[in-house]
């Protein structure tokens, strides 16, 4: 189904099932209520004056506030809670959406894109977010302004739409043309928010109209309806607070979803709210549709505030410079993690370069210096002082996740620059020094080097290794160690005596790092010393070259910094590495002003320097990767596919009408592997079961809800046979949804596309076995899911729905062709019968559940929205009972006791209905003991 058709279909469902207007084809006063916005937070006519640029109006917003989001529990999680935004600046905004004539004229010399329009005066539609960005930049150039958006390269599709920009960056301080922020858009729209006076589903004849044609006044037009409008923001969670100059999320959700506002000619007036941020499916940077357009803003935004997807506030953004697919090419692994200090905040930044790349700012109450990731990639150690400082320092360890949980302090007030290693006896330890101060002079040997075991989230007892603060690294056998700042020093030992030597002619050096591969190579930075100049054959400046010496102190390699930059904070890459990976280095790149703008990966094999992240002050990076190679035991499974049940890189899956179904299955498979060895009850079904079973409410049995929206017996049978029965050792009960209408489907309708676009399912079909299941189960827990893709209005953190009502019993199926002897129906009944026989042979009880629907269907000719007729439905249910399957019927032909408060819409219970359904299911299971 095309995006436009899907939107119309879902709108139809929404209008029939949820709309509160009494008649579906006329307006009600409720349609024009501006939600919970008040005049205090809305723009007034006095706030608008003529703009300098034709077609735009100047908005006097300095000192004013607006409201974004809502506290309405029925709204999507990413539309809650309501947040106040204040402005310290004015801006200009287009009176209407950009029209076809202007768009095509500008874009012919930019990308060659030309959108089809019956009339030039219609809004430019079917454009991507990046198309709008290119148009905005072109407008800036046309009017002699700087461009607001930066990128290193762009990707056009066959029709010349821009679908991708590498290293995309929004510069709010630049005064030029851009998309309006969500807050700016809402502030202007709040002046007169009236969806009932818009081009919408009831009056548009399902087509776009000329801009300002419904209400043509000398102010803003079509904020509600006509075209769904792209704005500048990417999705990010709101907070119950006040934020100045809010510009959305810095990193978007896991998909990089864009915010859209205003509704379109497809939308019912009752579905248009100022707080709405999306469509029925996610709008990505590459998404386009006949009802999606944009208008432009003009002006700079001083001291802009971003949110990270995790909810942290950022005023100076950190932007990843590569994608997960690129890190794979650079490191031969998707299992890559990066941490570094954000010197603007003093906190830790964590970038997970997995399939669903995420960036997290971990807020700290202590300063973070010299972070290093543990060998297994699950922890990060850091200290509170910096190399070259005599200040007191403490070492901490925390979990490496989005929140940086389980912060643990080493009880030693003289601990600096922690470095992980695994000792020959298998213990994971942290080596640290009692001081990171100057290593020049006798005081160096008055300090010392220590190690402490770290296991199960706790420190052991510190153990002194030797005198001298060798914070550049210590070999596993403790026979070799290095230090720098301001001298490059090395310690040699034979186990009985030791010798401390000064390398590099005693010239200034810093940032020493001992190789982790046992070669005892040391990389460091210098100040253009004579030994370095002699090796290079020419002069160079401070930190312009990365140098590597062998175990005797002889220079063996050098890499020059990119033009305009110097190196700082150089470290070997750690983790589980194969031989070639020992030549990977991570460093910061410093510009001519001394600002640490980038973190980069340096490949010593070829001298390539590739930026990984960009910001204002990025210090002390540590990069961890996990590769398969000869130096580590070969993993049983392929990390790139095993456990990856949802492919977030597959744009066809994400952009399809069933993308959310694939994601839900991925989430359910992750839950299965997390609980497979503990659960005794597994429930399967469509969203009717997914929303009806509350796992934690069933106290007598560990229950796993495997429901997936719109799915049928084909998917359920596959998952039960290939996963539950072979790999859930304690399974006693399997509950399968019985929806008669869904039993008319062929496997090709939905189940096959969902199953076989899942890399994990395809991989498991060839490799899942008792020998691999543990590693597959572990790998499955690493994937993160973009919740915005989900199609339901789920209560945050659950698959439960808010309470609305049963709505109108609308029949969507043609029941006349749904007969009992239909071949597909009979085939699917045979599948269910065979599943019953297999379950019996495994000692497992199979139960068929009928969740409640709208009781009003008893007065129609259909069993539920999907049919069949009541007569045929009873034949199907009786056939299932004749198989010996216990039928758990909570529908009771519409004569049930699930009230309106227990319903979300005609086919789904709310969280209150789910509580009753789950309690009764538990009672049934106990009665079968």
C-alpha positions in Angstrom: 0.0 0.0 0.0 1.4 3.4 -0.9 2.1 5.9 1.8 -0.8 8.2 0.7 -3.2 5.2 0.5 -2.1 4.0 4.0 -2.6 7.5 5.5 -6.1 7.6 4.0 -6.9 4.1 5.3 -5.6 4.8 8.8 -7.4 8.1 8.8 -10.6 6.3 7.9 -10.1 3.9 10.8 -9.3 6.8 13.1 -12.4 8.8 12.1 -14.8 5.8 12.4 -13.2 4.5 15.7 -12.1 7.5 17.7 -13.6 10.7 16.5 -15.9 12.3 19.1 -17.9 14.5 16.7 -21.5 13.2 16.5 -21.7 13.1 12.7 -18.7 12.0 10.6 -19.4 14.4 7.8 -19.9 17.8 9.4 -18.0 20.0 11.8 -18.4 20.3 15.5 -17.3 23.0 17.8 -15.0 20.6 19.5 -12.9 20.6 16.3 -11.7 24.2 16.8 -10.7 24.0 20.5 -7.0 24.9 20.7 -6.4 22.0 23.2 -4.6 23.1 26.4 -2.9 26.2 24.9 -3.8 29.6 26.5 -3.5 33.2 25.3 -0.5 33.7 27.5 1.5 31.3 25.4 0.0 32.2 22.0 1.0 34.8 19.4 -1.2 37.8 19.0 -1.7 40.0 15.9 0.4 42.6 17.6 3.3 40.3 17.5 3.4 40.3 13.6 4.6 42.9 11.2 5.7 43.1 7.6 8.9 41.2 6.9 11.9 42.4 5.0 11.7 39.5 2.6 8.7 39.2 0.2 6.2 36.6 1.2 7.4 36.5 4.8 6.1 38.1 8.0 8.3 39.2 10.9 7.3 37.6 14.2 8.2 39.5 17.4 8.8 36.6 19.7 11.5 38.0 22.0 10.5 37.5 25.6 7.4 35.4 24.6 6.6 31.7 25.3 4.8 28.9 23.7 3.8 25.4 24.6 4.8 22.2 22.8 3.5 18.8 23.6 0.6 17.9 25.8 -0.3 16.2 29.0 -3.2 14.3 27.4 -2.6 10.6 28.2 -4.1 9.5 24.9 -1.4 11.3 23.0 1.7 9.5 21.7 4.6 9.2 24.2 6.8 11.5 22.1 4.1 14.2 22.3 4.2 14.1 26.1 4.6 15.8 28.6 3.8 19.5 27.8 6.9 21.7 27.8 7.2 25.5 27.8 9.6 27.1 25.3 10.7 30.7 25.6 12.3 32.8 22.9 15.1 35.4 23.1 15.0 36.3 19.5 12.6 37.3 16.6 12.3 35.5 13.3 10.5 35.7 9.9 8.2 33.0 8.7 6.6 32.4 5.3 2.9 33.3 5.1 2.2 30.0 3.4 3.9 26.8 2.2 6.5 27.1 -0.5 4.7 26.8 -3.8 5.6 24.8 -6.9 6.6 27.7 -9.1 9.2 29.0 -6.6 10.5 25.5 -5.7 11.0 24.2 -9.2 12.6 27.5 -10.3 15.2 27.3 -7.6 15.8 23.6 -7.6 16.6 23.2 -11.3 20.1 24.6 -10.7 20.5 22.9 -7.3 19.7 19.2 -7.9 17.6 19.2 -11.1 14.5 18.2 -9.1 11.1 19.2 -10.5 8.0 18.3 -8.6 4.8 17.6 -10.5 2.1 20.2 -9.9 -1.2 20.8 -11.8 -0.9 24.5 -10.9 2.1 26.6 -10.0 0.2 28.1 -7.1 -0.1 24.8 -5.3 2.2 23.9 -2.4 5.3 22.0 -3.4 4.6 18.5 -2.3 6.3 15.1 -2.4 9.6 16.5 -1.1 12.0 15.1 1.4 13.4 16.8 4.4 16.7 17.1 2.6 15.0 18.6 -0.5 13.7 21.3 1.8 17.2 21.8 3.2 18.7 22.2 -0.3 16.0 24.7 -1.2 16.6 26.7 2.0 20.4 26.9 1.4 19.7 28.0 -2.2 17.4 30.8 -1.0 20.1 31.9 1.4 22.6 32.2 -1.5 20.1 34.0 -3.6 19.6 36.6 -1.0 23.3 37.0 -0.1 23.0 35.2 3.3 25.1 32.4 4.7 23.8 28.9 4.4 22.3 27.4 7.6 22.8 23.8 6.8 26.2 22.0 6.2 26.9 18.6 4.7 29.9 16.9 3.2 28.1 15.0 0.4 24.5 14.3 -0.7 22.8 11.3 -2.3 20.0 11.7 -4.9 17.6 9.1 -6.0 16.6 8.3 -9.6 14.0 11.2 -9.5 16.7 13.6 -8.1 15.2 13.8 -4.6 17.8 14.2 -2.0 17.5 11.1 0.3 20.7 11.4 2.3 23.3 13.9 3.5 26.6 12.8 5.0 27.8 14.8 8.1 24.6 16.9 8.1 24.7 19.8 10.5 22.3 22.6 11.4 23.9 25.9 12.4 21.4 27.9 14.4 23.7 30.9 14.9 23.7 31.5 11.1 21.3 34.1 9.9 19.8 32.6 6.8 16.8 30.6 5.4 15.8 27.5 7.2 12.9 25.4 8.2 11.0 26.8 11.2 11.6 25.0 14.6 8.6 23.2 16.1 8.4 25.8 18.8 8.3 28.7 16.2 5.7 26.9 14.2 3.5 26.3 17.2 3.9 29.8 18.5 2.6 31.2 15.2 -0.1 28.6 14.7 -1.5 29.2 18.2 -2.6 32.7 17.2 -5.6 31.4 15.4 -5.8 27.6 15.5 -8.9 26.5 13.7 -8.8 23.1 12.0 -12.5 23.4 11.2 -11.6 26.2 8.8 -9.0 24.3 6.9 -8.6 22.1 3.9 -9.2 18.7 5.5 -10.7 15.3 4.9 -14.3 16.6 4.9 -14.0 19.4 2.3 -10.8 18.9 0.3 -12.0 16.1 -2.0 -8.8 14.4 -1.1 -6.5 16.8 -2.9 -4.3 19.8 -2.2 -5.6 23.4 -2.7 -4.1 26.7 -3.7 -2.3 28.3 -0.8 -4.3 30.9 1.2 -7.4 30.0 -0.9 -9.7 29.2 2.1 -8.9 32.2 4.2 -7.0 34.9 2.4 -5.9 37.5 4.9 -2.7 39.4 5.3 -1.4 36.9 7.8 -0.4 33.3 8.0 -2.3 30.7 5.9 -2.9 27.0 6.1 -1.2 26.3 9.4 -3.9 23.7 9.9 -4.7 21.4 7.0 -3.9 21.5 3.3 -0.2 20.2 3.7 1.5 18.4 6.5 4.5 20.6 7.1 8.1 19.6 7.7 9.8 21.6 10.4 13.5 21.8 11.4 13.3 19.6 14.5 14.1 15.9 14.7 12.2 13.8 17.3 13.3 14.0 20.9 11.4 13.5 24.2 9.9 16.5 25.9 10.4 17.4 29.6 8.1 19.0 32.1 10.2 22.2 32.2 10.9 25.5 30.5 13.5 25.5 27.7 15.0 28.6 26.0 15.3 28.6 22.2 14.4 24.9 21.7 15.5 23.4 18.4 14.5 19.8 18.9 16.6 16.7 19.2 20.3 16.7 18.2 20.3 13.1 17.2 16.7 12.2 16.5 15.4 8.8 17.5 17.1 5.6 16.3 15.7 6.3 12.8 16.3 10.0 12.7 12.6 10.8 12.4 11.6 14.4 11.5 8.8 16.3 13.2 5.8 17.4 11.0 3.1 19.8 12.0 -0.4 20.9 11.1 -2.3 18.0 9.5 -3.1 17.7 5.8 -6.1 17.6 3.4 -6.3 13.9 4.4 -6.8 14.7 8.1 -10.1 15.0 10.0 -10.4 18.3 11.9 -10.6 16.4 15.2 -7.3 14.7 14.5 -5.4 18.0 14.1 -3.9 19.2 17.3 -1.2 21.8 17.9 0.8 19.2 19.9 0.8 16.6 17.1 4.3 15.9 15.9 4.0 13.1 13.3 1.9 11.1 10.9 0.5 7.6 11.1 4.0 6.4 10.2 7.3 8.0 10.9 8.5 10.8 8.6 12.2 10.2 7.9 14.7 12.4 6.2 14.1 10.5 3.0 10.3 10.2 3.3 8.0 12.1 0.8 4.3 12.1 0.2 1.7 14.0 -1.8 0.5 15.7 1.3 3.9 16.7 2.8 5.3 20.1 2.1 7.1 22.9 4.0 7.3 26.7 4.6 10.5 28.6 5.3 11.7 30.7 8.2 14.5 33.2 8.2 16.8 34.3 11.0 19.4 33.1 13.5 18.7 31.4 16.8 21.2 32.4 19.6 22.2 29.9 22.3 19.9 27.2 20.9 19.0 24.3 23.1 18.9 20.7 21.8 17.7 17.6 23.5 19.4 14.3 23.1 17.1 11.4 22.4 17.9 10.2 25.9 16.4 13.4 27.3 19.6 15.3 28.2 19.8 19.0 27.4 22.7 20.2 25.1 23.5 23.7 24.1 26.7 22.7 22.2 25.9 19.7 20.1 28.0 16.7 19.5 27.3 15.1 16.0 28.5 11.7 14.8 30.4 12.0 11.6 29.9 8.5 10.3 27.2 5.9 10.1 27.1 2.3 11.4 27.8 0.9 8.0 31.0 3.1 7.7 32.3 2.0 11.1 32.0 -1.6 9.8 34.2 -0.8 6.9 36.8 1.0 9.1 37.0 -1.6 11.9 35.5 -4.8 10.4 32.8 -4.8 13.1 29.5 -3.2 14.0 30.4 -3.9 17.6 32.1 -0.5 18.2 31.8 1.9 21.1 33.3 5.4 21.6 33.5 7.5 24.8 35.0 10.9 25.4 34.9 13.9 27.7 32.7 16.8 26.7 34.8 19.6 28.1 32.0 22.1 27.8 30.0 20.1 30.4 32.7 18.0 32.1 30.6 14.9 31.5 30.9 11.8 29.4 29.6 11.3 25.9 28.9 7.7 24.7 28.4 6.7 21.1 27.3 3.2 20.3 28.1 2.5 16.6 25.8 -0.6 16.5 23.1 -1.1 13.9 20.9 1.4 15.7 23.6 4.0 16.4 22.9 6.1 19.4 24.7 9.1 21.1 24.2 9.6 24.9 25.4 12.4 27.1 25.9 11.0 30.6 25.4 13.7 33.2 28.0 13.6 36.0 28.4 15.3 39.4 32.1 14.8 39.1 34.6 15.7 36.4 35.4 13.0 33.8 38.9 12.8 32.5 40.7 10.0 30.6 37.8 7.6 30.2 38.7 4.1 29.0 36.3 1.3 28.0 36.7 -2.2 29.6 37.9 -5.1 27.5 34.4 -6.6 27.4 32.9 -3.2 26.3 30.4 -3.1 29.2 32.1 -0.6 31.6 34.0 2.6 31.4 36.6 3.8 33.9 37.7 7.4 34.4 39.4 9.8 36.8 38.8 13.3 38.1 42.1 14.9 37.1 44.2 15.3 34.0 47.6 14.3 32.7 50.2 16.7 33.9 48.2 17.8 37.0 49.3 17.3 40.6 45.7 17.7 41.8 44.1 14.9 43.8 42.2 12.4 41.6 39.8 9.6 42.2 39.0 6.7 39.8 35.4 5.7 39.0 33.8 2.9 37.0 30.3 2.9 35.6 28.2 0.7 33.3 28.5 1.7 29.7 24.9 2.3 28.7 22.8 5.3 27.9 22.4 6.3 31.6 25.9 5.4 32.8 24.3 3.4 35.7 26.0 1.9 38.7 28.7 4.5 39.4 31.4 3.0 41.7 34.3 4.9 43.3 37.7 3.4 44.1 38.3 4.4 47.8 41.7 5.9 47.0 42.2 9.7 46.9 45.4 9.3 44.9 44.3 7.4 41.8 44.6 8.8 38.2 44.5 7.7 34.5 42.9 4.2 34.8 43.8 1.6 32.1 42.1 -1.7 31.8 43.8 -5.0 31.2 43.2 -8.7 31.6 46.0 -10.4 33.6 47.5 -13.8 32.6 45.4 -15.4 35.4 42.2 -14.1 33.7 41.5 -11.3 36.2 40.2 -8.0 34.8 42.1 -5.2 36.6 42.5 -1.5 36.3 46.1 -0.1 36.4 46.4 3.4 37.7 48.9 5.8 39.1 49.1 7.7 42.4 49.6 11.0 40.5 49.4 12.2 36.9 51.7 15.1 37.5 54.9 16.2 35.8 57.3 13.2 35.3 60.4 15.3 35.1 62.6 15.2 38.1 63.1 13.1 41.2 59.5 13.4 42.3 58.4 11.0 39.6 59.9 8.0 41.4 58.2 9.1 44.6 54.9 8.3 43.0 53.8 4.8 42.2 51.8 2.5 39.8 49.0 0.3 41.1 46.5 -2.2 40.0 43.1 -3.2 41.4 40.8 -6.0 40.4 37.3 -5.1 39.2 34.6 -7.8 39.1 30.8 -8.0 39.6 30.6 -4.2 39.8 33.0 -4.0 42.7 36.7 -3.0 43.3 39.0 -5.4 45.0 42.0 -4.5 47.2 44.5 -2.2 45.4 48.0 -3.7 44.9 51.2 -1.7 44.3 53.1 -2.7 41.2 56.2 -0.5 41.5 57.6 3.0 42.0 57.1 5.6 39.4 53.8 6.9 37.9 53.8 5.1 34.5 50.4 6.2 33.3 51.0 5.6 29.6 50.5 1.8 30.1 51.9 -1.3 31.7 52.5 -4.7 29.9 50.6 -7.7 31.1 53.7 -9.2 32.7 54.6 -5.9 34.5 58.1 -6.0 32.9 57.5 -2.9 30.7 55.8 0.4 31.3 55.8 3.9 29.8 55.0 7.5 30.8 55.0 11.0 29.3 54.4 14.7 30.1 56.8 16.3 29.6 59.3 13.4 29.1 58.9 10.1 27.3 60.0 7.5 29.9 60.1 3.7 29.9 60.6 1.2 32.7 62.3 -2.1 31.9 62.4 -5.0 34.4 63.5 -8.7 34.4 61.4 -9.4 37.5 64.3 -8.9 39.9 65.6 -5.4 39.0 64.4 -2.5 36.9 65.8 0.3 34.9 64.1 3.6 34.1 65.2 5.3 30.9 64.3 8.6 29.2 63.7 8.3 25.4 63.4 10.8 22.6 66.6 12.7 23.5 64.8 14.1 26.6 62.7 16.4 24.4 59.1 17.2 25.3 56.5 14.6 24.7 52.9 13.8 25.8 49.9 11.6 25.3 51.9 8.3 25.5 49.9 5.1 25.0 51.3 1.6 25.2 50.0 -0.8 22.5 47.6 -3.4 23.8 48.8 -6.2 21.5 52.0 -7.2 23.3 54.4 -5.5 20.9 55.4 -2.9 23.4 55.0 -0.1 20.8 54.3 3.3 22.2 52.5 6.1 20.4 52.9 9.7 21.5 52.9 13.4 20.4 55.8 15.8 20.4 56.6 19.4 20.0 58.4 19.2 16.7 61.5 17.6 18.3 64.8 17.0 16.5 64.4 13.2 16.5 61.0 13.5 14.9 62.2 16.0 12.3 65.1 13.8 11.5 62.8 10.7 11.0 60.3 12.7 8.9 63.0 14.6 6.9 61.4 18.0 7.4 60.2 20.3 10.1 56.7 20.3 11.6 54.8 22.0 14.3 53.5 21.0 17.8 51.3 17.9 17.6 51.2 17.9 13.9 52.4 14.3 13.8 51.6 11.2 15.6 54.7 9.2 16.4 55.2 5.5 17.2 58.4 4.0 18.8 59.3 0.4 19.2 60.2 -1.4 22.5 63.7 0.2 22.4 62.5 3.8 21.9 63.3 4.0 18.2 60.8 5.8 15.9 59.3 3.4 13.5 56.2 5.2 12.2 54.5 8.6 11.9 51.2 10.0 10.7 50.6 13.6 9.7 47.5 15.4 11.0 44.9 16.6 8.4 45.5 20.1 7.0 44.4 22.8 9.4 44.4 20.4 12.4 46.8 18.9 15.0 46.5 15.8 17.1 45.8 15.5 20.8 44.8 12.8 23.3 46.0 9.9 21.2 45.1 6.3 22.4 45.3 2.8 20.9 42.0 1.3 20.1 41.0 -1.4 22.6 38.7 -4.4 22.8 38.9 -7.9 21.3 40.9 -7.4 18.2 42.5 -9.3 15.4 46.1 -8.5 14.3 45.4 -5.7 11.9 43.3 -3.9 14.4 46.3 -3.3 16.5 47.2 -0.5 14.1 44.1 1.6 14.9 44.4 4.7 17.0 41.8 7.2 18.2 42.6 10.9 18.7 41.1 14.3 18.9 41.7 16.8 16.1 42.5 20.4 17.3 42.0 23.5 15.0 44.2 26.5 14.8 42.5 28.1 17.7 43.2 25.2 20.0 39.6 23.9 20.0 39.2 20.1 20.1 36.6 20.0 17.4 36.7 16.3 16.3 37.4 12.8 17.4 39.0 10.8 14.7 40.1 7.2 13.9 43.7 6.9 12.6 44.8 3.9 10.6 48.5 3.4 11.0 48.5 1.0 8.0 47.6 3.6 5.5 47.7 6.9 7.4 44.0 7.6 6.9 42.4 9.9 9.5 38.6 9.6 9.6 36.4 11.9 11.8 34.0 10.0 14.0 32.3 12.8 15.9 32.3 16.6 15.9 31.6 19.2 18.6 33.2 22.1 20.4 35.5 20.6 22.9 35.9 16.8 22.7 38.6 15.4 24.9 40.2 12.0 25.9 38.5 9.5 23.5 38.5 5.8 24.0 37.3 3.5 21.2 36.4 -0.2 21.7 35.7 -2.7 19.0 35.1 -6.4 18.9 36.4 -8.3 15.9 36.7 -11.9 14.9 40.3 -12.8 14.3 43.1 -15.3 15.0 44.1 -13.8 18.4 40.6 -14.4 19.9 38.4 -17.4 20.0 36.2 -17.4 16.9 32.6 -16.5 17.9 30.1 -19.2 17.2 27.7 -16.6 15.6 27.9 -13.8 13.1 27.5 -10.5 15.1 26.1 -8.7 12.0 23.0 -10.9 11.8 22.6 -13.0 14.9 19.9 -11.6 17.2 19.2 -8.8 14.8 15.4 -9.4 14.4 14.6 -5.9 13.1 16.7 -4.4 10.3 16.7 -0.6 10.9 19.0 -0.1 7.9 16.4 -1.5 5.5 14.7 1.6 4.2 12.1 -0.5 2.3 11.0 -2.1 5.5 11.0 1.1 7.6 9.2 3.1 5.0 6.6 0.4 4.3 3.1 0.2 5.7 4.2 -2.8 7.8 7.4 -1.4 9.2 6.0 -1.1 12.7 5.0 -4.8 12.5 8.6 -5.9 11.7 9.8 -3.8 14.7 7.2 -5.2 17.1 8.3 -8.7 16.1 11.9 -7.8 16.7 11.0 -6.5 20.2 9.0 -9.7 20.9 12.0 -11.8 19.8 14.3 -9.9 22.1 11.8 -10.5 24.9 11.7 -14.2 24.0 15.4 -14.7 24.3 15.6 -12.7 27.5 13.0 -14.9 29.2 13.1 -18.2 27.1 14.7 -20.2 29.9 12.3 -19.0 32.6 8.9 -18.6 31.0 6.1 -21.2 31.2 3.4 -19.3 29.3 3.7 -17.8 25.8 0.8 -15.8 24.2 0.6 -15.2 20.5 -1.8 -13.0 18.4 -2.3 -9.7 16.7 -2.4 -6.4 18.4 -5.7 -7.6 20.0 -3.6 -10.0 22.1 -0.5 -7.8 22.3 -2.6 -5.1 24.0 -4.6 -7.5 26.2 -2.0 -9.5 28.0 0.0 -7.8 30.8 2.9 -10.1 31.5 3.6 -8.9 35.0 0.0 -9.2 36.1 0.1 -13.0 35.7 1.8 -13.8 39.0 1.4 -17.5 39.0 3.4 -18.1 35.7 6.3 -16.3 34.1 4.6 -15.1 30.9 5.9 -13.8 27.6 3.5 -11.9 25.4 4.6 -12.6 21.8 1.7 -10.6 20.2 2.5 -8.7 17.0 0.1 -6.3 15.3 -2.0 -7.6 12.3 -0.2 -11.0 12.4 -1.9 -14.4 11.9 -1.5 -18.2 12.4 1.4 -18.4 9.9 3.7 -16.2 12.0 2.6 -17.7 15.3 3.1 -21.3 14.0 6.6 -20.5 12.8 7.7 -18.9 16.0 6.2 -21.6 18.2 7.8 -24.5 16.2 11.2 -22.9 15.7 11.7 -21.1 19.0 9.2 -21.8 21.8 8.9 -25.6 21.6 12.7 -26.3 21.0 14.2 -23.6 23.2 11.8 -22.8 26.1 12.5 -25.7 28.5 9.7 -24.8 31.0 6.8 -24.0 28.6 3.5 -25.4 29.8 0.9 -23.3 28.0 0.8 -21.7 24.6 -2.1 -19.3 24.0 -2.9 -18.4 20.4 -5.4 -15.7 19.4 -8.5 -17.0 17.6 -9.7 -14.3 15.2 -11.9 -16.0 12.5 -11.3 -13.3 9.9 -7.5 -13.6 10.1 -7.8 -17.3 9.3 -8.6 -16.5 5.6 -5.0 -15.2 4.9 -2.2 -16.8 2.9 1.3 -16.8 4.4 2.4 -14.4 1.7 0.0 -11.7 2.9 2.0 -10.7 5.9 3.9 -13.4 7.7 6.4 -14.3 5.0 7.5 -10.6 4.3 7.8 -10.0 8.1 9.8 -13.2 8.8 12.2 -13.1 5.9 13.1 -9.4 6.0 14.4 -10.1 9.5 18.2 -10.8 9.4 18.0 -12.7 12.7 15.2 -15.0 11.5 17.0 -15.7 8.3 20.2 -16.3 10.1 18.5 -18.6 12.7 16.9 -20.7 10.0 20.4 -21.9 9.1 22.4 -21.6 12.3 20.2 -21.7 15.4 21.0 -24.8 17.4 21.5 -25.8 21.1 25.2 -24.9 20.6 24.5 -21.3 19.2 21.4 -20.4 21.1 23.2 -18.8 24.1 25.2 -16.5 22.0 22.2 -15.6 19.8 20.2 -14.9 22.9 23.0 -12.6 24.2 23.4 -10.8 20.9 19.6 -10.2 20.7 19.8 -8.0 23.8 22.0 -5.4 22.2 19.5 -4.1 19.7 17.7 -0.9 20.5 14.3 -0.1 18.9 12.9 3.2 17.6 9.6 3.4 19.5 8.3 6.2 17.2 7.8 3.6 14.4 5.1 1.9 16.4 1.6 2.4 14.9 -0.4 2.4 18.2 -0.8 5.1 20.8 1.0 3.0 23.4 1.3 4.1 27.0 4.9 4.9 27.4 7.1 1.9 28.1 4.4 -0.6 27.5 2.2 -2.1 24.8 -0.9 -1.0 26.7 -3.4 1.5 25.4 -5.2 4.4 27.2 -8.9 4.3 27.9 -11.2 5.8 25.3 -14.3 3.8 24.3 -15.5 1.0 22.0 -16.4 3.5 19.3 -18.5 2.6 16.3 -18.7 -1.1 15.1 -17.5 -0.5 11.6 -17.2 -3.6 9.3 -14.2 -3.4 7.0 -14.5 -6.8 5.3 -16.8 -8.1 2.6 -18.2 -11.1 4.4 -20.1 -12.5 1.5 -17.0 -14.3 0.1 -15.9 -15.5 3.5 -17.3 -19.0 3.4 -16.4 -22.0 5.6 -15.1 -24.2 2.8 -12.7 -21.5 1.6 -9.4 -23.2 0.8 -7.2 -20.8 2.7 -9.4 -21.1 5.8 -9.3 -24.9 5.7 -5.6 -24.8 5.2 -5.1 -22.6 8.2 -7.4 -24.7 10.4 -5.2 -27.7 9.5 -2.1 -25.7 10.5 -3.8 -25.1 13.9 -4.8 -28.8 14.2 -1.2 -29.9 13.4 0.1 -27.4 16.0 -2.2 -28.9 18.6 -0.8 -32.3 17.9 2.8 -31.1 18.1 2.1 -29.3 21.4 0.5 -32.4 22.8 3.5 -34.5 21.9 5.7 -32.0 23.8 3.4 -32.1 26.9 2.3 -28.5 26.2 -1.3 -27.3 26.4 -2.6 -25.2 23.5 -5.3 -22.6 24.2 -7.2 -20.5 21.7 -8.2 -17.0 23.0 -10.8 -14.7 21.7 -10.2 -11.1 23.0 -13.2 -8.8 23.4 -14.4 -6.5 20.6 -16.9 -3.8 20.4 -20.2 -5.3 21.8 -22.0 -3.4 19.0 -20.9 -6.0 16.4 -23.6 -8.3 17.7 -26.1 -6.0 16.0 -24.2 -6.2 12.6 -23.8 -9.1 10.2 -20.1 -9.5 11.0 -18.2 -11.1 13.8 -15.9 -8.1 14.1 -14.3 -5.6 11.7 -12.5 -8.3 9.7 -15.5 -10.7 9.4 -16.7 -13.3 8.7 -20.5 -13.6 9.2 -21.7 -14.7 12.6 -22.7 -18.1 11.2 -19.3 -18.8 9.6 -17.5 -17.5 12.7 -19.4 -20.0 14.9 -18.5 -22.8 12.5 -14.8 -21.9 12.8 -14.9 -21.7 16.6 -16.7 -25.0 16.8 -14.1 -26.6 14.5 -11.3 -25.4 16.8 -13.1 -26.8 19.8 -13.5 -30.1 18.0 -9.7 -30.3 17.7 -9.6 -30.5 21.5 -8.3 -27.0 21.9 -9.5 -25.1 25.0 -11.2 -21.9 23.8 -10.8 -18.9 26.2 -13.7 -16.7 25.0 -13.8 -13.1 26.4 -15.8 -11.8 23.5 -18.9 -14.0 24.1 -20.6 -12.8 20.9 -20.6 -9.3 22.2 -22.3 -10.1 25.5 -19.2 -9.4 27.6 -18.6 -7.1 30.6 -15.8 -5.0 29.2 -17.0 -1.5 29.6 -16.2 1.6 27.5 -13.4 2.5 30.0 -11.9 -0.8 29.3 -11.7 -0.1 25.6 -9.4 1.9 23.3 -11.3 1.3 20.1 -13.6 -1.2 18.4 -11.0 -4.0 18.4 -8.6 -3.2 21.3 -8.9 -3.1 25.0 -7.3 -0.4 27.1 -5.0 -1.0 30.0 -8.0 -1.5 32.2 -9.4 -4.2 29.9 -6.0 -5.8 29.7 -5.9 -6.1 33.5 -9.2 -7.9 33.5 -8.3 -10.1 30.5 -5.0 -11.1 32.1 -6.5 -11.9 35.5 -9.1 -14.2 33.8 -6.4 -15.8 31.7 -4.4 -16.6 34.8 -7.5 -18.1 36.5 -8.1 -20.3 33.4 -4.5 -21.6 33.4 -4.7 -22.4 37.1 -7.9 -24.3 36.6 -6.2 -26.5 34.0 -3.5 -27.6 36.4 
